[in-house]
């Protein structure tokens, strides 16, 4: 019966006939129900694959133009790079759009420079590097930006879409490298997608906890269609591929069709008025009214409050000026770390610089304003066990780090630090704590700094006392100085002696403790703040990573000044290794003529080996940098002190 119904239905299809057929044969009905959706889905995939959009096969436009337009609309002023064929269209288009392209001597420098720009301007920094080794060279800087919570965009070249995995030049799986260390990663597969992918990436870089993002551009998404088609062996006329080789066999013709279709899919609807280049709004967490109320109550009841500020406190949307106003209105004794160094100027009455450990053991309320209880705070073990802790951080992970072991947050706020402090200052208006608390902390500062002065006057084993050199440097700098810290022992000493004069005037690597940031950070800083004097405080070990960027400074007329504390040693490590193991293996360097190296790279070098001449040489280098716009390097030979004995190197 079912067979006859099927024959009748096929001879004269009708709704009634279908109903009779399926009623008589439920198995047939079920199979059709199962197959039809899959068939429809397959048909959709096939349609999507065959759809190419409009292609102008004679157009000279290319994907680099779309990249540059997005960056321009985002307010990007600089793109840092080490040139490579994979990314040339991006660099050329950026230059045409008025975005300054700054080429470096190492890809890691390009990313460090982008990091610095992001920190100083609030606009994501941008670095563009070529495929393969160009990208692998950036990994340390990208990881450093992730841990420092810096919003930056890394653009990378890649092998052509059709050649991935086929042995193309510099073809590796780049996504697997950057997924663990970036907030967002994407590959461009169609040129029309470039604006939206980049806008999304830049939004992600700034949202929540800021960080790096990575977008990969296969080379055939960047060059004009004519060159890409020719690279695939196609000959182009006004209508596309001429269909050369009509005598080819079937398989060859199938391959030709597939290549032409692939290129058409790449370039379909690539250009036109339909693109939106405007920035997407970014989001970040904020405190609640209940959390603010609890924090206000704790602060108002505090007799010995202390606030620790970290780099995250300097993030937008709160301006540095508004943040300073809020912190000063709050009036709590404040210790500054990371990017917040210098926030309160040189001589703020509430800024405490020394003996932080003692203050934390005595405090009854501790405000962690973007500070993290990692190794820098001894994992929270420094805190008075009876103290009430108010913690604010955009990152849930950082907010509660080590609360399971060493400390407890009584008010735990996943929110923006600047917004919270502004509201907290309003909430506790009129609050005062006993004056003797702050007076005691400031007295501790005076005592410690007096001891440091005495230490600076002590004789050393050879050359100059590094502490006296740093005191002389401290007396020279002014409110127009921006400091970049790149080193171990010498920079560690500088952190105790040298005082940044205002907000966003201190750059250090952050929690990753990366050596080698100096050249890149200074490059970004001088371009972001061209009217400021930019100094790098280098150790002689860390200088080796980026001394070649003296050439970059010289070529771009950037008067960056480097003060190198040269003690011919990896002293930060030697302080522990030598007494513990009675060996200096791998710690010793030479008193290298770094001033001569600087001259070879187009800068001006100075050898300083007499502390009586330090002020003269420092001033001379500063004046020359301003006058000539050329880099200056002071090779300052220093001896050993016990000032930092017991400091951590691991």
C-alpha positions as CSV (number, residue, x, y, z in Angstrom):
1,X,0.0,0.0,0.0
2,X,2.8,2.4,0.9
3,X,4.5,1.7,-2.4
4,X,1.3,2.5,-4.3
5,X,0.8,5.8,-2.3
6,X,4.4,6.8,-3.1
7,X,3.8,6.2,-6.8
8,X,0.6,8.2,-6.7
9,X,2.3,11.1,-4.9
10,X,5.2,11.2,-7.3
11,X,2.8,11.2,-10.3
12,X,0.6,14.0,-8.8
13,X,2.2,15.7,-5.7
14,X,-0.3,17.2,-3.3
15,X,-0.6,18.1,0.4
16,X,-3.3,15.4,0.8
17,X,-1.2,12.8,-0.9
18,X,1.8,13.7,1.3
19,X,-0.4,13.3,4.4
20,X,-1.6,9.9,3.3
21,X,1.9,8.8,2.5
22,X,3.4,9.8,5.8
23,X,0.5,8.4,7.8
24,X,1.0,5.0,6.1
25,X,4.8,5.1,6.5
26,X,6.0,6.8,9.7
27,X,9.6,5.7,9.1
28,X,9.7,7.6,5.9
29,X,8.3,10.7,7.5
30,X,10.9,10.5,10.3
31,X,13.8,10.2,7.9
32,X,12.7,13.1,5.8
33,X,12.3,15.2,9.0
34,X,15.8,14.3,10.0
35,X,17.4,14.9,6.5
36,X,15.7,18.2,5.5
37,X,17.3,20.5,8.2
38,X,20.7,19.0,7.5
39,X,20.1,19.5,3.8
40,X,19.0,23.1,4.3
41,X,22.1,23.8,6.5
42,X,24.4,22.3,3.9
43,X,22.7,24.3,1.2
44,X,23.2,27.5,3.3
45,X,26.9,26.7,3.7
46,X,27.2,26.1,0.0
47,X,25.4,29.3,-0.8
48,X,27.7,31.2,1.6
49,X,30.7,29.7,0.0
50,X,29.6,30.5,-3.5
51,X,28.6,34.1,-2.6
52,X,31.5,36.4,-3.3
53,X,30.2,39.9,-3.4
54,X,31.3,42.6,-5.9
55,X,34.9,42.6,-6.9
56,X,36.7,45.3,-8.9
57,X,39.5,43.3,-10.5
58,X,41.4,46.4,-11.7
59,X,41.2,48.3,-8.4
60,X,44.5,49.4,-6.8
61,X,42.9,49.7,-3.3
62,X,44.1,47.4,-0.6
63,X,43.4,46.2,3.0
64,X,46.0,48.5,4.5
65,X,43.8,51.5,3.7
66,X,41.0,50.1,5.9
67,X,43.5,49.5,8.7
68,X,44.8,53.0,8.6
69,X,41.3,54.6,8.5
70,X,40.2,52.6,11.6
71,X,43.4,53.7,13.5
72,X,42.9,57.3,12.5
73,X,39.3,57.3,13.8
74,X,40.5,55.8,17.1
75,X,42.8,58.7,17.7
76,X,46.0,56.7,17.1
77,X,49.0,59.1,16.4
78,X,51.8,56.6,16.1
79,X,52.4,53.1,14.8
80,X,55.6,51.4,15.9
81,X,57.2,48.8,13.6
82,X,60.1,47.0,12.2
83,X,59.3,46.9,8.5
84,X,58.4,43.6,6.7
85,X,56.9,42.8,3.4
86,X,53.8,41.2,5.0
87,X,52.7,44.5,6.4
88,X,54.0,47.2,4.0
89,X,50.5,48.2,2.8
90,X,49.5,49.1,6.4
91,X,52.6,51.2,7.0
92,X,52.2,53.1,3.7
93,X,48.5,53.8,4.3
94,X,49.2,55.0,7.9
95,X,51.7,57.5,6.6
96,X,49.2,58.7,4.0
97,X,46.6,59.2,6.7
98,X,49.0,61.3,8.8
99,X,49.8,58.6,11.4
100,X,53.5,58.7,12.2
101,X,55.2,55.4,11.4
102,X,58.2,54.9,13.8
103,X,60.6,52.1,12.8
104,X,62.8,50.5,15.5
105,X,65.7,48.1,15.5
106,X,63.9,45.2,17.2
107,X,60.2,44.2,17.2
108,X,60.1,44.0,21.0
109,X,61.0,47.7,21.1
110,X,58.0,48.5,18.9
111,X,55.6,46.8,21.4
112,X,57.3,48.4,24.4
113,X,56.9,51.8,22.7
114,X,53.2,51.1,22.1
115,X,52.8,50.1,25.7
116,X,54.3,53.4,26.9
117,X,52.0,55.5,24.6
118,X,49.0,53.6,25.9
119,X,49.9,54.3,29.5
120,X,50.6,58.0,28.9
121,X,47.7,58.9,26.6
122,X,44.9,56.5,27.4
123,X,44.6,55.6,23.7
124,X,45.6,52.1,22.8
125,X,49.2,51.9,21.5
126,X,49.7,50.1,18.2
127,X,52.6,48.0,16.9
128,X,52.8,46.3,13.5
129,X,55.3,43.6,12.8
130,X,55.9,41.0,10.1
131,X,55.1,37.3,10.3
132,X,56.9,34.5,12.0
133,X,60.0,35.6,13.8
134,X,58.8,39.2,13.6
135,X,55.9,38.2,15.9
136,X,57.8,35.8,18.1
137,X,60.2,38.6,18.9
138,X,57.3,40.5,20.5
139,X,56.1,37.8,22.9
140,X,58.0,39.2,26.0
141,X,56.7,42.7,25.5
142,X,53.1,41.5,24.9
143,X,53.2,39.4,28.1
144,X,54.6,42.4,30.0
145,X,51.7,44.6,28.7
146,X,49.2,41.9,29.8
147,X,50.6,41.9,33.3
148,X,50.9,45.7,33.4
149,X,47.3,46.0,32.1
150,X,48.2,48.2,29.2
151,X,45.7,48.4,26.3
152,X,47.6,47.9,23.0
153,X,47.0,46.4,19.6
154,X,49.5,44.2,18.0
155,X,49.1,43.8,14.2
156,X,50.9,40.9,12.6
157,X,51.5,39.7,9.1
158,X,50.9,36.1,8.1
159,X,51.2,33.7,5.2
160,X,48.6,34.0,2.5
161,X,45.3,32.4,3.3
162,X,45.7,29.7,0.7
163,X,49.2,28.8,1.7
164,X,48.9,28.4,5.5
165,X,50.2,25.0,6.5
166,X,51.8,24.5,3.1
167,X,55.4,25.6,3.9
168,X,55.1,29.3,3.1
169,X,57.8,31.7,4.2
170,X,57.6,32.4,8.0
171,X,54.3,30.4,8.3
172,X,53.7,29.2,11.8
173,X,50.6,28.9,14.0
174,X,50.7,32.4,15.4
175,X,47.4,32.3,17.1
176,X,48.5,29.6,19.5
177,X,51.3,31.9,20.7
178,X,49.1,34.9,21.5
179,X,45.8,33.4,22.7
180,X,47.2,32.8,26.3
181,X,48.6,36.4,26.6
182,X,46.0,38.5,24.8
183,X,42.4,39.4,25.6
184,X,41.3,39.0,22.0
185,X,42.8,37.4,18.9
186,X,41.5,37.3,15.4
187,X,42.5,36.4,11.8
188,X,41.3,38.4,8.9
189,X,39.8,36.1,6.2
190,X,37.8,38.7,4.2
191,X,39.0,42.2,3.6
192,X,35.5,43.6,4.2
193,X,35.8,42.4,7.8
194,X,38.8,44.5,8.6
195,X,37.1,47.5,10.1
196,X,34.7,45.6,12.4
197,X,37.4,43.2,13.6
198,X,39.8,46.1,14.5
199,X,37.1,48.1,16.2
200,X,36.1,45.0,18.3
201,X,39.8,44.4,19.1
202,X,40.4,48.0,20.3
203,X,37.2,47.9,22.4
204,X,38.3,44.7,24.1
205,X,41.8,46.2,24.7
206,X,40.2,49.0,26.8
207,X,37.3,47.2,28.4
208,X,37.3,45.7,31.9
209,X,40.9,45.0,32.8
210,X,42.9,46.6,29.9
211,X,45.4,44.5,28.0
212,X,46.9,43.6,24.7
213,X,45.0,42.3,21.6
214,X,46.3,40.7,18.5
215,X,45.0,40.7,14.9
216,X,46.6,38.6,12.2
217,X,46.6,39.8,8.6
218,X,47.4,37.1,5.9
219,X,49.4,38.9,3.2
220,X,46.7,38.4,0.6
221,X,44.3,40.5,2.7
222,X,46.5,43.5,2.4
223,X,47.7,43.9,-1.2
224,X,45.7,45.0,-4.2
225,X,43.7,42.2,-5.9
226,X,45.7,42.4,-9.1
227,X,48.9,41.4,-7.4
228,X,47.3,38.8,-5.2
229,X,45.6,37.2,-8.3
230,X,48.8,37.2,-10.2
231,X,50.5,35.6,-7.2
232,X,48.0,32.7,-7.5
233,X,48.8,32.3,-11.2
234,X,45.8,34.1,-12.5
235,X,45.7,36.5,-15.5
236,X,43.3,39.4,-14.9
237,X,41.2,41.4,-17.4
238,X,38.2,43.6,-16.8
239,X,36.1,40.7,-15.8
240,X,38.4,38.7,-13.7
241,X,40.5,35.6,-14.6
242,X,40.9,35.2,-18.4
243,X,40.6,31.5,-18.0
244,X,44.0,30.9,-19.4
245,X,44.8,27.4,-20.4
246,X,41.4,26.2,-21.7
247,X,43.1,23.0,-23.0
248,X,43.9,22.0,-19.4
249,X,42.5,18.9,-17.9
250,X,39.4,18.8,-15.7
251,X,41.4,18.8,-12.4
252,X,43.5,21.8,-13.5
253,X,40.4,23.7,-14.4
254,X,38.8,22.9,-11.1
255,X,41.9,24.3,-9.3
256,X,41.8,27.4,-11.5
257,X,38.1,28.0,-10.6
258,X,38.7,27.4,-7.0
259,X,41.6,29.9,-6.8
260,X,39.6,32.5,-8.7
261,X,36.7,32.0,-6.4
262,X,38.9,32.2,-3.3
263,X,40.3,35.5,-4.4
264,X,36.9,36.8,-5.2
265,X,35.7,35.8,-1.7
266,X,38.7,37.7,-0.2
267,X,37.9,40.9,-2.0
268,X,34.1,40.7,-2.3
269,X,32.5,44.0,-1.2
270,X,35.8,45.0,0.3
271,X,35.5,48.8,-0.2
272,X,32.6,51.2,-0.2
273,X,30.5,53.5,2.0
274,X,29.1,50.6,4.0
275,X,32.0,50.5,6.5
276,X,31.8,52.1,9.9
277,X,35.2,53.1,11.3
278,X,34.1,54.9,14.5
279,X,35.3,53.7,17.9
280,X,33.1,51.3,19.8
281,X,32.3,52.2,23.4
282,X,34.2,50.2,26.0
283,X,33.0,49.1,29.4
284,X,34.5,48.7,32.9
285,X,33.1,47.6,36.3
286,X,32.1,50.2,38.9
287,X,31.5,50.1,42.6
288,X,28.0,49.8,44.0
289,X,26.3,52.2,46.4
290,X,26.4,49.5,49.2
291,X,30.1,48.9,48.7
292,X,30.8,52.6,48.8
293,X,28.8,53.0,52.0
294,X,30.7,50.2,53.7
295,X,34.1,51.7,52.7
296,X,33.0,55.2,53.9
297,X,32.0,53.8,57.2
298,X,35.4,52.0,57.7
299,X,37.4,55.1,56.7
300,X,35.4,57.4,59.0
301,X,36.2,55.1,61.9
302,X,39.9,54.8,61.2
303,X,42.5,56.2,63.5
304,X,45.6,55.0,61.5
305,X,44.5,54.7,57.8
306,X,47.0,54.0,55.0
307,X,46.4,53.9,51.2
308,X,48.5,52.0,48.7
309,X,48.0,53.1,45.1
310,X,48.9,51.0,42.1
311,X,49.2,51.5,38.3
312,X,45.5,50.7,37.8
313,X,44.5,53.9,39.6
314,X,45.8,56.0,36.6
315,X,43.5,54.4,34.0
316,X,40.8,56.5,32.2
317,X,38.1,57.7,32.6
318,X,39.4,59.6,35.6
319,X,41.9,62.2,34.6
320,X,45.2,62.6,36.5
321,X,44.1,66.0,37.7
322,X,40.8,64.7,39.0
323,X,42.5,61.7,40.7
324,X,45.0,64.0,42.5
325,X,42.1,66.2,43.7
326,X,40.3,63.1,45.1
327,X,43.4,61.7,46.8
328,X,44.3,65.1,48.4
329,X,40.7,65.5,49.5
330,X,40.7,62.1,51.1
331,X,43.8,63.1,53.0
332,X,44.9,59.6,53.9
333,X,48.7,58.8,54.2
334,X,49.5,57.4,50.7
335,X,52.2,55.2,49.3
336,X,52.5,55.2,45.5
337,X,53.7,52.4,43.3
338,X,54.0,51.6,39.6
339,X,52.5,54.2,37.3
340,X,51.0,56.1,40.2
341,X,54.5,57.2,41.3
342,X,54.8,61.0,41.1
343,X,51.0,61.4,41.3
344,X,51.3,63.7,44.3
345,X,54.4,65.6,43.2
346,X,57.7,65.8,45.0
347,X,56.7,67.1,48.4
348,X,53.1,66.3,49.1
349,X,52.2,66.4,52.8
350,X,50.3,63.1,52.6
351,X,52.7,61.2,50.4
352,X,54.8,58.7,52.4
353,X,57.9,57.2,50.7
354,X,59.8,55.1,53.2
355,X,59.2,52.4,55.8
356,X,56.0,51.2,54.2
357,X,56.3,47.8,56.0
358,X,56.2,49.5,59.4
359,X,53.1,51.6,58.4
360,X,51.2,48.5,57.2
361,X,51.9,46.7,60.5
362,X,50.5,49.6,62.5
363,X,47.5,50.7,60.3
364,X,44.0,50.0,61.4
365,X,42.4,50.6,57.9
366,X,44.3,49.8,54.7
367,X,43.0,50.9,51.3
368,X,44.3,48.9,48.3
369,X,43.6,51.2,45.4
370,X,44.7,49.1,42.5
371,X,47.6,47.5,44.5
372,X,47.9,43.7,44.4
373,X,49.0,41.4,47.2
374,X,51.7,39.6,45.3
375,X,55.4,39.6,45.9
376,X,55.5,43.4,46.1
377,X,53.4,43.3,49.3
378,X,54.8,40.0,50.5
379,X,51.6,38.4,49.5
380,X,49.6,40.3,52.1
381,X,51.7,39.1,55.1
382,X,52.8,42.6,55.9
383,X,49.3,43.7,57.0
384,X,48.3,44.2,60.6
385,X,46.1,41.2,61.2
386,X,43.5,43.4,63.0
387,X,43.4,46.0,60.2
388,X,40.2,46.4,58.1
389,X,41.1,46.2,54.4
390,X,39.3,48.0,51.6
391,X,40.3,46.5,48.2
392,X,39.4,48.0,44.8
393,X,40.5,46.5,41.5
394,X,39.0,45.9,38.1
395,X,40.4,42.4,38.1
396,X,38.6,39.8,40.3
397,X,41.8,37.7,40.3
398,X,44.0,40.5,41.6
399,X,41.3,41.7,44.0
400,X,41.4,38.5,45.9
401,X,44.9,37.3,45.3
402,X,46.2,35.4,48.4
403,X,43.1,36.1,50.5
404,X,42.9,32.4,51.0
405,X,46.2,32.4,53.0
406,X,47.5,35.7,54.3
407,X,44.9,38.5,54.4
408,X,41.2,39.2,54.2
409,X,39.3,42.0,52.4
410,X,36.5,43.5,54.5
411,X,35.2,45.5,51.6
412,X,35.9,43.9,48.3
413,X,35.1,46.1,45.2
414,X,35.5,44.9,41.6
415,X,35.5,48.3,40.0
416,X,37.4,51.2,38.6
417,X,39.8,52.7,41.1
418,X,39.7,56.3,40.0
419,X,35.9,56.4,40.1
420,X,35.8,54.7,43.5
421,X,38.4,57.1,45.0
422,X,36.5,60.1,43.7
423,X,33.3,58.9,45.3
424,X,35.1,57.9,48.5
425,X,36.6,61.3,48.9
426,X,33.1,62.9,48.6
427,X,31.7,60.4,51.1
428,X,34.2,61.0,53.9
429,X,34.3,64.8,53.4
430,X,35.3,66.4,56.8
431,X,36.8,63.3,58.1
432,X,40.0,63.6,60.1
433,X,42.3,61.1,61.8
434,X,44.8,61.9,64.6
435,X,47.5,64.2,63.3
436,X,50.2,62.3,65.1
437,X,49.7,59.3,62.9
438,X,50.7,61.2,59.7
439,X,53.4,63.1,61.6
440,X,55.0,59.8,62.7
441,X,55.0,58.4,59.2
442,X,56.6,61.5,57.8
443,X,59.2,61.5,60.6
444,X,60.1,58.0,59.5
445,X,60.6,59.3,55.9
446,X,62.9,62.0,57.2
447,X,65.0,59.6,59.3
448,X,65.3,57.1,56.4
449,X,66.2,59.7,53.9
450,X,68.8,61.2,56.3
451,X,70.3,57.7,56.6
452,X,70.4,57.5,52.8
453,X,72.2,60.7,52.6
454,X,74.9,59.5,55.0
455,X,75.2,56.3,52.9
456,X,75.7,58.4,49.8
457,X,78.7,60.0,51.4
458,X,80.5,56.8,52.2
459,X,83.5,55.7,50.2
460,X,83.1,52.8,47.7
461,X,85.5,50.2,46.4
462,X,86.1,52.0,43.1
463,X,84.7,54.8,40.9
464,X,81.7,56.7,42.2
465,X,79.1,56.1,44.9
466,X,75.9,55.4,43.0
467,X,73.7,56.9,45.8
468,X,75.5,60.2,45.5
469,X,75.2,60.2,41.7
470,X,71.4,59.6,42.1
471,X,71.1,62.4,44.7
472,X,72.8,64.7,42.2
473,X,70.4,63.6,39.5
474,X,67.5,64.2,41.8
475,X,68.5,67.8,42.3
476,X,68.7,68.3,38.5
477,X,65.3,67.1,37.3
478,X,62.2,69.3,37.4
479,X,58.5,69.1,36.7
480,X,59.1,68.7,33.0
481,X,61.0,65.4,33.5
482,X,59.6,61.9,32.6
483,X,61.6,59.0,34.0
484,X,61.9,55.5,32.5
485,X,63.3,52.8,34.8
486,X,65.1,49.8,33.3
487,X,67.4,47.9,35.5
488,X,68.0,46.0,38.7
489,X,70.2,47.2,41.5
490,X,70.9,50.8,40.2
491,X,67.2,51.3,39.4
492,X,66.2,49.8,42.7
493,X,68.3,52.4,44.5
494,X,66.9,55.2,42.3
495,X,63.4,54.3,43.4
496,X,64.3,55.3,47.0
497,X,66.1,58.5,46.0
498,X,64.6,60.0,42.8
499,X,61.2,61.6,43.0
500,X,59.0,62.0,39.9
501,X,57.6,65.5,39.9
502,X,54.0,64.8,38.8
503,X,51.4,62.3,37.5
504,X,52.4,60.0,34.6
505,X,56.1,60.9,34.9
506,X,57.4,57.5,35.8
507,X,57.4,54.3,33.6
508,X,58.6,51.0,34.8
509,X,57.9,47.5,33.5
510,X,55.4,46.5,36.2
511,X,54.8,43.2,37.9
512,X,56.6,41.1,35.3
513,X,60.0,42.8,36.2
514,X,61.1,42.8,32.5
515,X,64.5,44.0,31.7
516,X,64.9,45.7,28.3
517,X,61.9,48.1,28.4
518,X,64.1,51.2,28.4
519,X,64.5,51.9,24.7
520,X,60.9,51.2,23.8
521,X,59.4,53.0,26.8
522,X,61.5,56.1,26.2
523,X,60.7,56.1,22.5
524,X,56.9,56.0,23.2
525,X,57.3,58.5,26.0
526,X,59.2,61.1,24.0
527,X,56.7,60.9,21.1
528,X,53.7,61.1,23.4
529,X,55.3,63.9,25.5
530,X,57.6,65.7,23.0
531,X,58.1,68.8,25.2
532,X,59.3,66.8,28.2
533,X,62.8,65.8,29.1
534,X,62.8,62.0,28.9
535,X,65.5,60.2,30.9
536,X,66.2,56.4,31.0
537,X,67.7,55.2,34.3
538,X,69.6,52.1,33.1
539,X,71.6,49.4,34.7
540,X,74.6,48.4,32.6
541,X,73.1,44.9,32.3
542,X,69.7,46.1,31.0
543,X,71.3,48.6,28.7
544,X,72.5,45.8,26.5
545,X,68.9,44.9,25.5
546,X,68.1,48.2,23.8
547,X,71.2,50.3,23.4
548,X,70.7,49.9,19.6
549,X,67.6,52.0,19.9
550,X,70.0,55.0,20.2
551,X,70.0,54.8,16.5
552,X,66.2,55.0,16.5
553,X,66.3,58.1,18.7
554,X,68.9,59.7,16.4
555,X,67.1,59.0,13.2
556,X,63.8,60.4,14.6
557,X,65.5,63.4,16.3
558,X,64.5,62.4,19.8
559,X,66.7,63.8,22.5
560,X,66.3,60.9,24.9
561,X,68.9,60.9,27.7
562,X,70.3,57.7,29.2
563,X,72.0,57.6,32.6
564,X,73.8,54.3,32.9
565,X,74.9,53.0,36.3
566,X,77.8,50.9,35.1
567,X,79.2,48.7,37.9
568,X,80.3,45.9,35.5
569,X,78.0,43.4,37.1
570,X,74.5,41.9,37.4
571,X,74.6,43.2,40.9
572,X,70.9,42.5,41.8
573,X,71.7,38.8,41.4
574,X,75.2,38.9,42.8
575,X,74.0,40.3,46.1
576,X,72.4,36.9,46.9
577,X,74.4,34.5,44.8
578,X,77.9,35.4,46.0
579,X,77.3,35.1,49.7
580,X,75.1,32.1,49.4
581,X,77.2,30.0,47.0
582,X,80.6,31.8,47.1
583,X,80.6,32.2,43.4
584,X,80.0,35.1,41.0
585,X,79.6,32.9,37.9
586,X,77.7,34.6,35.1
587,X,77.3,37.8,37.2
588,X,80.4,39.8,36.1
589,X,80.5,42.1,33.2
590,X,83.1,44.7,32.0
591,X,83.3,48.4,32.3
592,X,82.3,48.6,28.7
593,X,82.7,51.9,26.8
594,X,78.9,52.4,26.3
595,X,79.5,56.1,25.6
596,X,81.5,55.1,22.5
597,X,78.7,52.7,21.5
598,X,76.2,55.6,21.7
599,X,78.4,57.7,19.5
600,X,78.5,54.9,16.9
601,X,74.7,54.9,16.8
602,X,74.5,58.7,16.1
603,X,74.2,59.9,19.7
604,X,76.4,61.9,22.1
605,X,78.3,59.9,24.7
606,X,79.9,61.0,28.0
607,X,82.2,59.1,30.3
608,X,81.6,60.0,34.0
609,X,84.1,58.7,36.6
610,X,84.4,61.6,39.0
611,X,81.6,62.4,41.4
612,X,82.8,66.0,41.5
613,X,81.9,66.4,37.9
614,X,78.5,64.6,38.0
615,X,76.3,67.7,38.2
616,X,78.2,69.3,35.3
617,X,78.0,66.3,33.1
618,X,74.3,65.7,33.9
619,X,73.5,69.3,33.1
620,X,75.5,69.2,29.9
621,X,73.7,66.2,28.6
622,X,70.4,67.7,29.4
623,X,71.2,71.0,27.6
624,X,72.6,69.1,24.5
625,X,69.4,67.0,24.3
626,X,67.3,70.1,24.2
627,X,69.5,71.9,21.7
628,X,70.3,69.2,19.2
629,X,67.3,66.8,19.6
630,X,69.8,64.0,19.6
631,X,70.2,61.2,22.1
632,X,72.7,61.5,24.9
633,X,74.2,58.7,27.0
634,X,76.2,59.1,30.2
635,X,78.3,56.1,31.0
636,X,78.6,56.5,34.8
637,X,81.1,54.2,36.4
638,X,80.0,53.3,39.9
639,X,81.2,51.1,42.8
640,X,79.5,48.8,45.2
641,X,77.5,49.7,48.3
642,X,75.5,47.6,50.8
643,X,72.5,49.9,50.4
644,X,70.3,47.2,49.0
645,X,71.6,44.1,50.7
646,X,68.8,41.7,51.3
647,X,66.7,42.9,48.4
648,X,64.8,40.3,46.4
649,X,65.9,39.1,43.0
650,X,63.4,36.2,42.8
